[in-house]
Each structure stands twice: as structure tokens, then as C-alpha cells.
Amino acid sequence: MQESEKSFFNLMSLAVIALILLPVGIACVVLGFGMGDSPCVMCWAERITMIAIALIALLMVRYGIKRSYLAALILMACWGLFNGFIHYSIDGTFGGYLDIKQGFGLEILGAHTQFWVMVVDFFVLVFLAIILLFSKNLGAIMQKSEEGKYGKFLTYLPLGKFANLVFLIIVGANCIQAFITSGPPPYFGSSTPPRMSMDTSKWFWEMDHWQSGLDFRFDWNPELPDLAK
């Protein structure tokens, strides 16, 4: 394997480590287990999107940069951006610029965690572009990836192994937090979760949404009153 190829896969491994350790790891370990922050159902959707992005990048580290992986990573980053805009527009009083500390998430540098979702997913696209732009022999790397020539080589990259280990540890911690705050199926994630606690008497699991019908407008489509004719 050429040095340019090793550099590309090492950069992808570093990107995975940064993504899974910083936003996902801090949200779970520091804010969750450390400060009792409990993610709402939209927070979970955004965090799972970041985990999915990291998983796709790990597939690149293991099998090479295939077109399907690249397309999936870009789509997931766009999906994360969309979720972040929606979430912040709701918890930011229908405009993030009106964020006056009313959000459920804890603050980082003065902004709620749902704001940082947009920042993280935006920089996923930025750093992906930078890695692709400055990678040498990218065309040859993609061709070898599509032909499956990297399978027996990439497993020996130490940084790739470390990225996999970090991914498993942080995802495992998130699974524990998800069980504590949301419960196992058929329980749902809560839109207004209680503070996270290791005290089982304070755990709150809900499944009342099973009784409601499917409605894409949700709370913006209330039932009409039974008016007299």
C-alpha cells in the first residue's frame, strides 16, 4: 500500500475518532452520565445520525471509499443538518436567534446542544470535502475500493483499529443511556424527558404514543370540537 493511500485512510480514521469522541462522546459521557442531561426523542435522532455517519466512515476505513459509502455519508450529513434546523427552530421559539435558555439541552459555549448538531453535521461535509480535495491518487483509491482490493490490507492499520474500539465504547455507553432514559421496546423516547439518574425509582418510560394515530402534522392538527349544528 502506498503512503498516499495510508494517509487517506488514517485521515478517515481520525475523522471518525473526532466525531464519535467529541460530539457523541461528550453528549453521552460528560453531559449525560456526568451532568444528568437526558436527550429528548429528537436529540436521539440527531445523535444516532452522527453514529451512522461514523459507522459509514468506518466502512470506508475497512473496505475503501466506494461510491455507495460516499453517497450514504453525504445523505446522512444532510439529514442531520435538516434535523438540527427543525429541532433548533422549535426549541429556539421558532427561530434560533431567539434562544433565551428555554431549550431542554444543556449549553455549550452559551448555545444549547441542538444548535451544535447543525455545526457538527456542517463540518462533517466540510472535512469530507477537505479530505477528498487533498488526497493524492483519489481516483486510484476509489477504483481499488470498488474492486475490493483493500479488504486484506486495511485491517492492519493501527489507527483504524483504534477508531473501531472508540466507536464500540461510545456506542455502548449510548445504549446504556438510551435504556435508562427511554427504556426497551415498545417504550418510546420522550419529548420532555426527566433528568438522567442512576436511581431506578426516577426512571420514566412512556408508551402512550402508541394510542395516537399517525399524523404528519402532529400537534399542529388538533381534533376539532364537537360543535352544535
BELHULIN-V76751 format. One record per run of one state. SS is the DSSP state (H for helix, E for strand, C for the rest). FROM is the first residue (numbers start at 1). LEN is the number of residues. If there is no record, write none. Layout:
ss->SS from->FROM len->LEN
ss->SS from->FROM len->LEN
//
This chain:
ss->C from->1 len->2
ss->H from->3 len->32
ss->C from->35 len->6
ss->H from->41 len->23
ss->C from->64 len->3
ss->H from->67 len->25
ss->C from->92 len->4
ss->H from->96 len->3
ss->C from->99 len->8
ss->E from->107 len->2
ss->C from->109 len->2
ss->E from->111 len->2
ss->H from->113 len->22
ss->C from->135 len->3
ss->H from->138 len->9
ss->C from->147 len->7
ss->H from->154 len->3
ss->C from->157 len->1
ss->H from->158 len->25
ss->C from->183 len->5
ss->E from->188 len->1
ss->C from->189 len->11
ss->H from->200 len->3
ss->C from->203 len->3
ss->E from->206 len->1
ss->C from->207 len->1
ss->H from->208 len->4
ss->C from->212 len->6
ss->H from->218 len->3
ss->C from->221 len->9
//
